[in-house]
Amino acid sequence: MAELVLVKKSEGIATVSLNRPEAFNAFNFELIDLFANHMVTLASSPKIHGVIITGEGKSFCAGGDLKWALNFPLGAPAGFHELAARFHLAVLEIRRMAKPHLIRTFGVQ
């Protein structure tokens, strides 16, 4: 199975790529959990001076994965609630990040 979040570091810049192109990089719990954890790590790393966030394939991110949520054991609303909690952690880390960051949504190939 391919890595769901790719992190490449070069000269103090980390490029973080969502890697579920077959699902237009839609968040399931595993992807958003990995993404949030990477944001926490990169935000606190003194070796990283900037972060680029992008997506593999034709889409940056389609949002929450509907198929995943519909199969969530406690139902879709509970599934989206779980996704939202982790997503908000990632967004908070990005907003608090005391270093330049760019979310690259177009022209990804």
N, C-alpha and C positions, 0 to 999 in steps of 0.2 A: 504494500500500500504506500502511496506517495505521501510525503510530508504535507500536511494541510496548511502549514504556515512556513514559508521559506524566509530565512533571514540571512542576508549577505552583508558583510562588513568590509568596508574599504576606506582607508584614510580617515577614520573617525566618523564615517557616515554609514548608518545602517539602512538597508532597503528591506522592508518587510512586505512580502507578497502573499496575499490570500491565494491558496492553491486548490480550489475546487472548480476548475473551469467548466467541468461537465454540468455543474449546477449553478453556473454563473456566479460562483463564489458566495452563494447564499450561506448564511450562518446556520450551522447546526450546533449543538452544545459543544462538541469536541473542538470544532474550529474556533468558536468564540472564546472558549476557555484557553486554548493555546495562544490566540491572539492577545487576549488580556494579559496573560502571564508574560508574554514577550514585551508588551508595552511597559509593564511594571519593571522588568529587568533592564530594558533599554533606558527608561527614564532615570534610573538610579546609577547607571554605568558612567563612571568618569572618563572612560575611553571613547564613549560615543558623544559626538558633538552635534549631530543632526540625524533626523529620521525621515525617510521617505516611505509612505504607505501606498501600496498599489495592489493590483489584482492580476492574476495570470489569465490569459485568454482574452476573449472579446468583452468582458465585463469587469468592472471594478468589484461590485458587490450588489446582488439582487435583494439584500435584506435578509429577513428570517426565512428559513427553509420550510415552506408549507408542508412538503411531504414528511419531513422529520416531525413537525409539530402535530400533524394528523395521526402519526403513529406513536406519539408520546403516551406512556401508560396511563397517565392521569388526565388525558385529554388535551386538545390543542390549546385552550386558554392557559392551562398550567404550563404547557411546553413553552409558549411565548413568554410567560412570566419568568421562567427559568432563563431563557435566552436574554431577555431584557436586563435582568440583574447583572449578568456577566458583561453584556454589551456596555452598560452604564459604567462599570468599572474600567473598561478599556477607554471609553470616552473621557472619563475623569483623569486618567493617567495621561492621555494625550493633551488635554487642556492644561494640566498642571506642569507639564514637561517644560523645564526651564532651558530648553534648547530649541533651535529652529526645527520645524517639522512641516512636511508637505504631504497632502493627500492627493495622489495622482490618479484622476478618474478617467481621463481621456487619452487616446493615443497609445494605449498599452498593447504591446505585442512582443 
